[in-house]
């Protein structure tokens, strides 16, 4: 694949990778909350090329860039990322013959850094003293000004981020729900860039359909509610210190809050009770979906995503004992089983 990509560097090469991206299973997860039966639906995004939902966005942005001639053979791809996007651009970029440089806050998990480097990309760590996530964005822009032949995906601002999920994730959810005899009433997802919640929401609401679309963020660090970085949290890839420009809160329903400790416990429970090897943000999204099932009732069809795998969190608190608090949802939930459709 690398040899083909290096010789052509066009959309045919992106298309050649498409069999590895998207068309992930939709799971119906059945549970009991305080003894009462319920169910929610979740896209199992671990089945993508790098075990992350970000592969969808990375491939689509590169396809758009080839179309517009903004990305050419041999250009360096440089991006700011908390991990998953960096891993996606590292893998897909290298498969298509591009050097890749990822500017990443230096407090992200060791596995993220190692995976990016294993794909042959460079990691430029950015400390809190250098400005953290906002500083990393400034540094990648500076790098592009100082070097020729650099392509910046700009995931936090690129409309193709939203478009990727409107064209792929949303239609897949709709098609797979139909296999269960269902149609979405509610969608909820954690906000990193906001591409998933905006894009899926746009598709599900097309033609005036009434679907509630909720963004989710850590209760420890309510960026969407405040407009700036507040507090600290451990849900990597969500609430990255600012509100991305592709997010339009006026088009969304109210924000759902989840404590990071609860998200960790829920991710552990998904693994130990259902065998679903998911990351911390997946735990957060499941909590958000179950919270909304209480609000909208047992007849509502509530959908979320499981963005990535637990392999990127092995050095984090996901693999440690997390104390349970009385106000956490996880202690009230017992999982029964899940059914998958693809």
MARLUM-465872 format. One record per residue (C-alpha): chain; residue in one letter; residue number from 1; x, y, z. Coordinates in nm, 4 decimals. Each point is the difference from the previous one (the first is absolute). Example, Ala and Ser with C-alpha at 12.3 -4.5 7.8 and 13.67 -1.06 7.14 Angstrom:
<rovos>
A, A, 1, 1.2300, -0.4500, 0.7800
A, S, 2, 0.1370, 0.3440, -0.0660
</rovos>
This chain:
<rovos>
A, X, 1, 0.0000, 0.0000, 0.0000
A, X, 2, 0.2784, 0.2462, 0.0868
A, X, 3, 0.1679, -0.0538, -0.3361
A, X, 4, -0.3234, 0.0589, -0.1879
A, X, 5, -0.0757, 0.3096, 0.2034
A, X, 6, 0.3488, 0.1412, -0.0406
A, X, 7, -0.0212, -0.0299, -0.3762
A, X, 8, -0.3395, 0.1659, -0.0377
A, X, 9, -0.1009, 0.1791, 0.3197
A, X, 10, -0.3614, 0.0568, -0.1068
A, X, 11, -0.3515, -0.0892, 0.0989
A, X, 12, 0.0217, -0.3499, -0.1440
A, X, 13, 0.2449, -0.0742, 0.2808
A, X, 14, -0.2347, 0.1362, 0.2661
A, X, 15, -0.2744, -0.2114, -0.1501
A, X, 16, 0.2281, -0.3048, 0.0175
A, X, 17, 0.0109, 0.0461, 0.3786
A, X, 18, -0.3746, 0.0460, 0.0315
A, X, 19, -0.0671, -0.3679, 0.0653
A, X, 20, 0.1824, 0.0505, 0.3319
A, X, 21, -0.2039, 0.3056, 0.1020
A, X, 22, -0.3674, 0.0247, 0.0898
A, X, 23, -0.2824, -0.2546, -0.0215
A, X, 24, 0.0566, -0.0763, 0.3678
A, X, 25, -0.2545, -0.2089, 0.1958
A, X, 26, -0.2893, 0.1556, 0.1891
A, X, 27, -0.0557, -0.1592, 0.3392
A, X, 28, -0.3276, -0.0193, 0.1871
A, X, 29, 0.1156, -0.0022, 0.3625
A, X, 30, -0.2527, -0.1326, 0.2482
A, X, 31, 0.0297, 0.0946, 0.3652
A, X, 32, -0.1810, 0.0392, 0.3278
A, X, 33, -0.0022, 0.3354, 0.1762
A, X, 34, -0.1065, -0.0356, 0.3629
A, X, 35, -0.1455, -0.3343, -0.1071
A, X, 36, -0.2077, 0.1454, -0.2848
A, X, 37, 0.0738, -0.1307, -0.3530
A, X, 38, 0.1194, 0.2374, -0.2693
A, X, 39, 0.2004, 0.0098, -0.3191
A, X, 40, 0.2119, 0.2425, -0.2014
A, X, 41, 0.1887, -0.0191, -0.3297
A, X, 42, 0.3708, 0.0669, -0.0578
A, X, 43, 0.2298, -0.0003, -0.3041
A, X, 44, 0.3023, -0.2250, 0.0608
A, X, 45, 0.2704, 0.2220, -0.1519
A, X, 46, 0.2840, -0.2278, 0.1118
A, X, 47, -0.0529, -0.1785, -0.3324
A, X, 48, 0.1610, 0.2849, -0.1962
A, X, 49, 0.3546, -0.0096, -0.1414
A, X, 50, 0.1703, 0.1372, 0.3143
A, X, 51, -0.2790, -0.1034, 0.2406
A, X, 52, -0.1391, 0.3545, 0.0120
A, X, 53, -0.2897, 0.2027, -0.1385
A, X, 54, 0.2545, 0.2633, -0.1072
A, X, 55, 0.0974, -0.2097, -0.3023
A, X, 56, -0.3234, 0.1111, -0.1663
A, X, 57, 0.0862, 0.3673, 0.0301
A, X, 58, 0.3676, -0.0381, -0.0900
A, X, 59, -0.0715, -0.1920, -0.3207
A, X, 60, -0.2754, 0.2424, -0.1040
A, X, 61, 0.2106, 0.3108, 0.0603
A, X, 62, 0.2807, -0.1508, -0.2070
A, X, 63, -0.2405, -0.0894, -0.2807
A, X, 64, -0.1311, 0.3563, -0.0041
A, X, 65, 0.3563, 0.1358, 0.0065
A, X, 66, 0.1029, -0.2127, -0.2985
A, X, 67, -0.3082, 0.1213, -0.1893
A, X, 68, 0.0878, 0.3660, 0.0601
A, X, 69, 0.3731, -0.0544, -0.0576
A, X, 70, 0.0675, 0.1272, 0.3527
A, X, 71, 0.1837, -0.3284, 0.0693
A, X, 72, 0.2602, -0.1222, -0.2469
A, X, 73, 0.2331, -0.2951, -0.0273
A, X, 74, 0.2783, 0.0269, 0.2581
A, X, 75, -0.1574, 0.2801, 0.2044
A, X, 76, 0.0414, -0.0193, 0.3774
A, X, 77, -0.3205, -0.0371, 0.2015
A, X, 78, 0.0191, 0.1971, 0.3259
A, X, 79, -0.2788, -0.0038, 0.2561
A, X, 80, -0.0818, 0.0676, 0.3654
A, X, 81, -0.1533, -0.2955, 0.1813
A, X, 82, -0.0665, -0.1487, 0.3402
A, X, 83, 0.0740, -0.3405, -0.1500
A, X, 84, -0.2585, -0.1764, -0.2145
A, X, 85, 0.0045, 0.2502, -0.2866
A, X, 86, 0.3780, -0.0028, 0.0083
A, X, 87, 0.0014, -0.3789, -0.0207
A, X, 88, -0.2472, 0.0090, -0.2915
A, X, 89, 0.1993, 0.2523, -0.2012
A, X, 90, 0.3225, -0.1841, 0.0825
A, X, 91, -0.1349, -0.3310, -0.1330
A, X, 92, -0.1965, 0.1305, -0.2987
A, X, 93, 0.2587, 0.2646, -0.0847
A, X, 94, 0.2844, -0.2506, -0.0009
A, X, 95, -0.2090, -0.2480, -0.2018
A, X, 96, -0.0355, 0.2724, -0.2631
A, X, 97, 0.3674, 0.0939, 0.0041
A, X, 98, -0.0040, 0.3203, 0.2099
A, X, 99, 0.2327, 0.1052, 0.2827
A, X, 100, -0.2125, 0.0736, 0.3098
A, X, 101, 0.0685, 0.2252, 0.3005
A, X, 102, -0.2375, 0.0006, 0.2974
A, X, 103, 0.0095, 0.2797, 0.2599
A, X, 104, -0.1454, -0.1439, 0.3189
A, X, 105, -0.0378, 0.1116, 0.3636
A, X, 106, 0.2598, -0.1874, 0.2024
A, X, 107, -0.2439, -0.1386, 0.2583
A, X, 108, -0.1774, -0.2397, -0.2362
A, X, 109, 0.0436, -0.3752, 0.0490
A, X, 110, 0.3320, -0.1627, -0.0848
A, X, 111, -0.1772, -0.2433, -0.2334
A, X, 112, -0.1202, 0.2850, -0.2210
A, X, 113, 0.3534, 0.1300, -0.0458
A, X, 114, 0.1391, -0.3462, -0.0645
A, X, 115, -0.2653, -0.0852, -0.2592
A, X, 116, 0.0592, 0.3204, -0.1947
A, X, 117, 0.3735, -0.0611, -0.0031
A, X, 118, -0.0463, -0.3650, -0.0949
A, X, 119, -0.1817, 0.1159, -0.3124
A, X, 120, 0.3118, 0.1951, -0.0961
A, X, 121, -0.1305, 0.3451, 0.0922
A, X, 122, 0.1676, 0.2615, 0.2199
A, X, 123, -0.1478, 0.1112, 0.3327
A, X, 124, 0.0681, 0.3530, 0.1247
A, X, 125, -0.0988, 0.0166, 0.3688
A, X, 126, -0.1435, 0.3291, 0.1252
A, X, 127, 0.0059, 0.0827, 0.3721
A, X, 128, -0.2515, 0.1993, 0.2014
A, X, 129, 0.2638, 0.2743, 0.0222
A, X, 130, 0.0024, 0.0132, -0.3813
A, X, 131, -0.3739, 0.0514, -0.0014
A, X, 132, -0.1341, -0.3549, 0.0091
A, X, 133, -0.2534, -0.0794, -0.2686
A, X, 134, -0.0422, 0.3592, -0.1166
A, X, 135, 0.3766, 0.0365, -0.0080
A, X, 136, 0.0297, -0.3161, -0.2093
A, X, 137, -0.2370, 0.1464, -0.2597
A, X, 138, 0.2084, 0.3172, -0.0134
A, X, 139, 0.3201, -0.2017, -0.0392
A, X, 140, -0.1354, -0.2066, -0.2891
A, X, 141, -0.1100, 0.3182, -0.1784
A, X, 142, 0.3462, 0.1467, 0.0562
A, X, 143, 0.1612, -0.3153, -0.1379
A, X, 144, -0.2045, 0.0286, -0.3200
A, X, 145, 0.1067, 0.3632, -0.0467
A, X, 146, 0.3665, -0.0897, 0.0399
A, X, 147, 0.0018, -0.3059, -0.2299
A, X, 148, -0.1112, -0.0639, -0.3551
A, X, 149, -0.2321, -0.2791, -0.1142
A, X, 150, -0.1888, -0.0374, 0.3273
A, X, 151, -0.3681, -0.0956, 0.0142
A, X, 152, -0.1987, 0.0900, 0.3127
A, X, 153, -0.3224, -0.2006, 0.0454
A, X, 154, -0.1179, 0.2443, 0.2732
A, X, 155, -0.2457, -0.2553, 0.1407
A, X, 156, -0.1577, 0.2472, 0.2441
A, X, 157, -0.1037, 0.2364, -0.2797
A, X, 158, -0.0269, -0.2099, -0.3183
A, X, 159, -0.3601, -0.0476, -0.1232
A, X, 160, 0.1034, -0.3366, -0.1456
A, X, 161, 0.0203, -0.1256, 0.3596
A, X, 162, -0.3757, 0.0476, 0.0375
A, X, 163, -0.0624, -0.1151, -0.3565
A, X, 164, 0.1800, -0.3314, 0.0604
A, X, 165, -0.2532, -0.0983, 0.2660
A, X, 166, -0.2966, 0.1409, -0.1894
A, X, 167, 0.0937, -0.2132, -0.3017
A, X, 168, 0.1104, -0.3198, 0.1777
A, X, 169, -0.0723, -0.0389, 0.3728
A, X, 170, -0.3503, 0.1461, -0.0146
A, X, 171, -0.1237, -0.2071, -0.2971
A, X, 172, 0.1514, -0.3164, 0.1498
A, X, 173, -0.1860, 0.0606, 0.3259
A, X, 174, -0.3253, 0.0536, -0.1865
A, X, 175, 0.0431, -0.3120, -0.2139
A, X, 176, 0.1018, -0.2221, 0.2909
A, X, 177, -0.2763, 0.1256, 0.2285
A, X, 178, -0.2454, -0.1016, -0.2702
A, X, 179, 0.1306, -0.3577, 0.0380
A, X, 180, -0.1213, 0.0197, 0.3590
A, X, 181, -0.3297, 0.1531, -0.1134
A, X, 182, 0.0960, 0.3322, 0.1597
A, X, 183, 0.0589, 0.3655, -0.0912
A, X, 184, 0.2079, 0.2402, 0.2093
A, X, 185, -0.1691, 0.2350, 0.2451
A, X, 186, 0.3138, 0.1091, 0.1881
A, X, 187, 0.3720, 0.0160, -0.0790
A, X, 188, 0.2712, 0.0863, 0.2531
A, X, 189, 0.3790, 0.0160, -0.0334
A, X, 190, 0.2950, 0.1548, 0.1787
A, X, 191, 0.1449, 0.3117, -0.1589
A, X, 192, 0.3659, 0.0138, -0.0953
A, X, 193, -0.0115, 0.1754, -0.3353
A, X, 194, -0.3790, -0.0313, -0.0142
A, X, 195, 0.0032, -0.1603, -0.3448
A, X, 196, -0.1841, -0.3135, 0.1107
A, X, 197, -0.2882, 0.1653, 0.1838
A, X, 198, -0.0476, 0.2695, -0.2665
A, X, 199, 0.0287, -0.2345, -0.2995
A, X, 200, -0.2123, -0.2849, 0.1315
A, X, 201, -0.2537, 0.2489, 0.1297
A, X, 202, -0.0211, 0.1715, -0.3381
A, X, 203, -0.0740, -0.3269, -0.1761
A, X, 204, -0.2524, -0.1290, 0.2530
A, X, 205, -0.1875, 0.3310, -0.0063
A, X, 206, -0.0169, 0.0283, -0.3778
A, X, 207, -0.3361, 0.0788, -0.1588
A, X, 208, -0.1164, 0.1537, 0.3277
A, X, 209, 0.0047, -0.3203, 0.2069
A, X, 210, -0.0296, 0.0639, 0.3725
A, X, 211, 0.3089, -0.1537, 0.1634
A, X, 212, 0.1562, 0.1193, 0.3236
A, X, 213, 0.3770, 0.0453, -0.0374
A, X, 214, 0.1996, 0.0444, 0.3204
A, X, 215, 0.3686, 0.0889, 0.0373
A, X, 216, 0.1802, -0.1528, 0.2963
A, X, 217, 0.2919, 0.1259, 0.2082
A, X, 218, 0.1714, -0.0777, 0.3325
A, X, 219, -0.1738, 0.1405, 0.3056
A, X, 220, 0.3519, 0.0611, 0.1350
A, X, 221, 0.0816, 0.2349, -0.2899
A, X, 222, -0.3122, 0.1635, -0.1495
A, X, 223, 0.1516, 0.1714, -0.3039
A, X, 224, -0.3213, 0.0129, -0.2037
A, X, 225, -0.1885, 0.1574, 0.2890
A, X, 226, 0.2681, 0.2582, 0.0770
A, X, 227, 0.1680, 0.0660, -0.3357
A, X, 228, 0.3502, -0.0563, 0.1362
A, X, 229, 0.2164, -0.2507, 0.1834
A, X, 230, -0.1316, -0.0705, 0.3485
A, X, 231, 0.1431, -0.2621, 0.2353
A, X, 232, 0.1637, -0.3286, -0.0984
A, X, 233, -0.1321, -0.3354, -0.1196
A, X, 234, 0.1169, -0.3436, -0.1160
A, X, 235, -0.2215, -0.0616, -0.3040
A, X, 236, 0.2667, 0.0382, -0.2677
A, X, 237, -0.1234, 0.1314, -0.3338
A, X, 238, -0.2936, 0.1907, 0.1500
A, X, 239, -0.0151, 0.3628, 0.1209
A, X, 240, 0.3307, 0.1187, -0.1434
A, X, 241, 0.0144, 0.3404, 0.1746
A, X, 242, -0.2136, 0.2016, -0.2463
A, X, 243, -0.3170, -0.0192, -0.2104
A, X, 244, 0.0914, -0.0989, -0.3583
A, X, 245, -0.1314, 0.2242, -0.2762
A, X, 246, -0.1886, -0.2853, -0.1698
A, X, 247, -0.2234, -0.0345, 0.3064
A, X, 248, -0.3255, 0.1942, -0.0109
A, X, 249, -0.1606, -0.0351, 0.3420
A, X, 250, -0.3130, 0.1795, -0.1226
A, X, 251, -0.0727, -0.3018, -0.2217
A, X, 252, 0.0386, -0.2481, 0.2855
A, X, 253, -0.2001, -0.0976, 0.3057
A, X, 254, 0.1326, 0.0548, 0.3510
A, X, 255, 0.3403, -0.1246, 0.1056
A, X, 256, 0.0245, -0.3325, 0.1856
A, X, 257, 0.2522, -0.0102, 0.2870
A, X, 258, 0.1927, -0.3121, 0.1057
A, X, 259, 0.2586, -0.0319, 0.2783
A, X, 260, 0.3300, -0.1424, -0.1233
A, X, 261, 0.0155, -0.2560, 0.2812
A, X, 262, -0.3446, -0.1266, -0.0959
A, X, 263, 0.1135, -0.0250, -0.3639
A, X, 264, 0.3028, -0.2067, 0.1034
A, X, 265, -0.2148, -0.2359, 0.2073
A, X, 266, -0.2509, -0.0377, -0.2823
A, X, 267, 0.2728, -0.0781, -0.2546
A, X, 268, 0.1327, -0.2651, 0.2396
A, X, 269, -0.3509, -0.1443, 0.0397
A, X, 270, -0.0534, -0.0152, -0.3780
A, X, 271, 0.3184, -0.2051, -0.0246
A, X, 272, -0.0520, -0.2323, 0.2974
A, X, 273, -0.3731, -0.0627, -0.0478
A, X, 274, -0.0380, 0.0157, -0.3789
A, X, 275, 0.3513, -0.0587, -0.1336
A, X, 276, 0.0001, 0.3376, -0.1782
A, X, 277, 0.3584, 0.1296, 0.0099
A, X, 278, -0.0751, 0.3723, -0.0090
A, X, 279, 0.1663, 0.3194, 0.1167
A, X, 280, -0.1029, 0.2554, 0.2606
A, X, 281, -0.1972, 0.2212, -0.2395
A, X, 282, -0.2125, -0.3041, -0.0875
A, X, 283, -0.0849, -0.0383, 0.3669
A, X, 284, -0.0994, 0.3660, 0.0102
A, X, 285, -0.2229, -0.0336, -0.3071
A, X, 286, -0.1771, -0.3068, 0.1412
A, X, 287, -0.0690, 0.1857, 0.3248
A, X, 288, -0.1369, 0.2929, -0.2005
A, X, 289, -0.2252, -0.2303, -0.2017
A, X, 290, -0.1341, -0.1750, 0.3113
A, X, 291, -0.0602, 0.3373, 0.1696
A, X, 292, -0.2041, 0.1052, -0.3022
A, X, 293, -0.1926, -0.3294, 0.0052
A, X, 294, -0.1230, 0.1007, 0.3454
A, X, 295, -0.1063, 0.3371, -0.1351
A, X, 296, -0.1644, -0.1036, -0.3274
A, X, 297, -0.1459, -0.3317, 0.1154
A, X, 298, 0.0290, -0.3645, -0.0967
A, X, 299, -0.1695, 0.0491, -0.3380
A, X, 300, 0.2682, 0.2433, -0.1258
A, X, 301, 0.2700, -0.1265, -0.2361
A, X, 302, 0.3248, 0.1459, 0.1338
A, X, 303, 0.3267, -0.0290, -0.1922
A, X, 304, 0.3631, 0.0783, 0.0811
A, X, 305, 0.3483, -0.1060, -0.1126
A, X, 306, 0.2820, -0.2043, 0.1526
A, X, 307, 0.2864, 0.2085, -0.1442
A, X, 308, 0.3097, -0.2095, 0.0668
A, X, 309, 0.1631, -0.2976, 0.1711
A, X, 310, 0.1443, -0.0514, 0.3455
A, X, 311, 0.3457, -0.0723, -0.1482
A, X, 312, 0.0716, 0.3754, -0.0030
A, X, 313, -0.0630, 0.0290, 0.3746
A, X, 314, 0.2054, -0.2821, 0.1522
A, X, 315, 0.2244, 0.2434, 0.1907
A, X, 316, -0.2919, 0.2115, 0.1253
A, X, 317, -0.2506, -0.0282, 0.2832
A, X, 318, -0.2139, -0.2220, -0.2223
A, X, 319, 0.2205, -0.2854, 0.1201
A, X, 320, 0.0015, 0.1073, 0.3662
A, X, 321, -0.2504, -0.0344, 0.2822
A, X, 322, -0.2390, 0.2944, -0.0200
A, X, 323, -0.2008, 0.0926, 0.3119
A, X, 324, -0.3774, -0.0122, -0.0366
A, X, 325, -0.1997, 0.3038, 0.1094
A, X, 326, -0.3625, 0.0052, 0.1106
A, X, 327, -0.0944, 0.2355, -0.2841
A, X, 328, 0.1514, -0.2168, -0.2772
A, X, 329, -0.2348, -0.1715, -0.2428
A, X, 330, 0.2195, -0.3075, -0.0562
A, X, 331, -0.0914, -0.1618, 0.3342
A, X, 332, -0.3677, 0.0075, -0.1007
A, X, 333, 0.0565, -0.1837, -0.3316
A, X, 334, 0.0260, -0.3695, -0.0760
A, X, 335, 0.0497, -0.1129, -0.3577
A, X, 336, -0.1914, -0.2963, -0.1399
A, X, 337, 0.1377, -0.0514, -0.3498
A, X, 338, 0.0365, 0.1683, -0.3360
A, X, 339, -0.1099, -0.0768, -0.3553
A, X, 340, 0.2043, 0.1193, -0.2989
A, X, 341, -0.1125, 0.0921, -0.3521
A, X, 342, 0.2238, 0.0979, -0.2870
</rovos>
